[in-house]
Amino acid sequence: MTGLNPEPIADLLISNGTVLTMNDGNILIENGAVAVKNDTIVAVAPADNFSGWRISRKIDANRGIIMPGLINTHTHAAMALFRGLADDLPLDDWLNDHIFPAEAGLNHEKVYAGSLLACAEMILSGTTCFCDMYLFEEAAADAASHAGMRAVVGEVLYDFPSPNYGPIEQGFAYTENLMDKFRDDPLITVAVEPHSPYLCAPDLLCRAAAISKDHGAPLVIHVSETLSEVARIQKEYGRTPVGHLAHIGVLSPRLLACHCTVLSGEDIALLEKFDVKVSHNPESNMKLASGIAPIPELLQAGICVGLGTDGCASNNDLDLFLEMDTAAKLHKVNTLDPTVTDALTILKMATHQGARALGLEKITGSLEPGKKADIIVINTRKPHLTPMYNPISHLVYAVQGSDVSDSIINGRVVLEKGKLQSLDIAAVMDRASEVAREIKNNR
């Protein structure tokens, strides 16, 4: 038992399942339950302990798995509109010849439509929180709020004019306006998000870091994603991207460095020194042939690593269960060591460590009294999940996003018995398809 509410009253009880708390002790309760009052977990205990409680609503896990919702530490939600638009291309060609031109035609309404589509996909596959970097991010934040998802959002900043805000000075103003709008929002956190060292001048990066520090906000940036990026930064500044960011004072515990596929030993030491967090995106990196991030070395150095899908245009899905499976196996075959990136380590990356990477570890990422109620249920009554000797192994190597039956975010039931409660899925898909036709006709 990990805690009981002294007053036996709850708005919601999720019971009749194996509870994986993902807390520091990785406590597992075979016949457990989680009690929720308002938006907060008030008790996690064996199911028998709740016999005297007054419960307003119950969810039967049907002997499945009750666990924290998954946390996607890096994506571009509205790029769900570009799923399959341009595949099998090098990153530079993919971005410059296909994605950037398509993005030039975006607006607030289209990004809202694409973000709703992404939220639907993420909820249905077990994600309860995501970190987004894109254009028209107010629309992404509004979509997340509508869907009932927890999100860290930030407007992408770069040297050239944006289709949203125009010149960079207005980009900083847009970011600070987002912070004002969502300052006390229960679901939305606003981050400062310069695109990368190769698309952002040092002055831009330093100013972004200063705003992040002043507001105590996350700072999110693509770092060392490809060999060509590293060569370009070394040629221009005489340092690796990580070394460059260290030299200009951008590295900090608030920084989430996305990708990090090309790192030197010195880079890893700098990331550890400044307590930088890393978002690992294996499927996107594989598809774009960007490289394999040295995750075993990062973990050995004690660096916090979360898991991300990147956007649908380079993955092409937002299913973190599939991402976990890929991440675990990729590093085994890359190192020829079947013991690295074990199932528990990978599951932590998608839950507790993901929350820590986003600065949300006091709010979400584990099932503990006092934390927000971000909870999912896995339906294990399926042939591919039978028998179940080890639930953690199943979650990483066998479970698929389609096995998620229920999802509670911030105490709100957004998915029940496989049916979305917070969105009209048919309307969301229809509108996304309309936007996609516009994109196709304008190519």
CORRA-V548923 format. One record per run of one state. SS is the DSSP state (H for helix, E for strand, C for the rest). FROM is the first residue (numbers start at 1). TO is the last residue. Records with the same first field share a line. If there is no record, write none. Layout:
BEGIN
SS=FROM-TO ; FROM-TO
END
This chain:
BEGIN
C=1-8 ; 21-27 ; 38-39 ; 51-53 ; 69-69 ; 76-76 ; 83-90 ; 104-107 ; 125-126 ; 135-136 ; 148-149 ; 158-161 ; 163-165 ; 167-167 ; 182-187 ; 191-191 ; 195-195 ; 197-201 ; 216-218 ; 224-226 ; 238-240 ; 248-254 ; 260-264 ; 274-276 ; 281-281 ; 288-294 ; 301-304 ; 308-311 ; 315-319 ; 336-342 ; 350-351 ; 358-371 ; 373-374 ; 379-382 ; 386-390 ; 398-400 ; 410-411 ; 417-418 ; 421-424 ; 442-443
E=9-20 ; 28-37 ; 40-46 ; 54-68 ; 70-75 ; 127-134 ; 150-157 ; 162-162 ; 166-166 ; 188-190 ; 192-194 ; 196-196 ; 219-223 ; 255-259 ; 277-280 ; 305-307 ; 372-372 ; 375-378 ; 404-409 ; 412-416 ; 419-420
H=47-50 ; 77-82 ; 91-103 ; 108-124 ; 137-147 ; 168-181 ; 202-215 ; 227-237 ; 241-247 ; 265-273 ; 282-287 ; 295-300 ; 312-314 ; 320-335 ; 343-349 ; 352-357 ; 383-385 ; 391-397 ; 401-403 ; 425-441
END
